[in-house]
Amino acid sequence: MIDMSYTSAYIKRGKWYIGWIEEVPGVNTQGKTLKELRNNLKEALVLVLEASKEEIKKEHPRGRIMREPLLLNV
């Protein structure tokens, strides 16, 4: 497994924190505390990444997909 780092952003709206992952569209959630928000963001990110992998498998059920790590230094 490769360790990956993402940028979480959040704002407080009333009693809730609203957060999202800047690098991955569609990963957003909320929490009553920052701790809850962070946990929810991790869960949401994993779900979105897993769903993306499943979608690729559906689009290429018998294709030979080559995979390799892509390292990015920014």
C-alpha positions as CSV (number, residue, x, y, z in Angstrom):
1,M,0.0,0.0,0.0
2,I,1.2,3.5,-0.8
3,D,0.8,6.3,1.7
4,M,-1.0,9.2,0.1
5,S,-1.6,12.7,1.3
6,Y,-4.6,14.9,0.4
7,T,-5.7,18.4,1.4
8,S,-8.8,18.6,3.6
9,A,-10.6,21.9,3.7
10,Y,-13.4,22.8,6.1
11,I,-15.6,25.6,7.3
12,K,-17.9,25.9,10.3
13,R,-21.5,26.5,9.6
14,G,-23.6,26.9,12.7
15,K,-22.9,23.8,14.9
16,W,-21.5,21.8,12.0
17,Y,-18.2,21.5,10.2
18,I,-18.5,21.1,6.5
19,G,-15.4,19.6,4.7
20,W,-14.1,18.4,1.4
21,I,-10.9,17.0,-0.2
22,E,-9.5,19.6,-2.5
23,E,-7.8,17.1,-4.9
24,V,-10.8,14.8,-5.4
25,P,-14.1,16.2,-6.6
26,G,-17.1,14.7,-4.9
27,V,-15.4,13.9,-1.6
28,N,-17.3,16.1,0.9
29,T,-19.0,15.5,4.2
30,Q,-19.9,17.1,7.6
31,G,-19.4,16.5,11.3
32,K,-20.3,18.0,14.6
33,T,-16.7,18.1,15.6
34,L,-13.4,18.4,13.7
35,K,-12.5,14.8,14.8
36,E,-15.8,13.5,13.4
37,L,-15.4,15.5,10.2
38,R,-11.8,14.2,9.7
39,N,-13.0,10.6,10.2
40,N,-16.0,11.2,7.8
41,L,-13.7,12.6,5.2
42,K,-11.4,9.6,5.3
43,E,-14.3,7.3,5.0
44,A,-15.8,9.4,2.1
45,L,-12.4,9.4,0.3
46,V,-12.0,5.7,0.5
47,L,-15.6,5.1,-0.8
48,V,-15.1,7.4,-3.7
49,L,-11.7,5.8,-4.7
50,E,-13.2,2.3,-4.4
51,A,-16.2,3.3,-6.5
52,S,-13.9,4.7,-9.1
53,K,-11.9,1.4,-9.3
54,E,-15.1,-0.6,-9.6
55,E,-16.3,1.7,-12.4
56,I,-13.1,1.1,-14.3
57,K,-13.6,-2.7,-13.9
58,K,-17.1,-2.4,-15.3
59,E,-15.9,-0.4,-18.3
60,H,-13.0,-2.8,-19.0
61,P,-14.2,-6.2,-17.7
62,R,-11.8,-8.3,-19.9
63,G,-9.3,-5.7,-20.9
64,R,-5.7,-5.8,-19.9
65,I,-5.3,-2.8,-17.7
66,M,-1.7,-1.9,-16.8
67,R,-1.2,-0.4,-13.4
68,E,1.8,1.2,-11.7
69,P,2.4,3.7,-8.9
70,L,2.6,7.3,-10.1
71,L,4.7,9.4,-7.8
72,L,4.1,13.1,-7.9
73,N,6.2,15.7,-6.1
74,V,4.5,19.1,-5.9
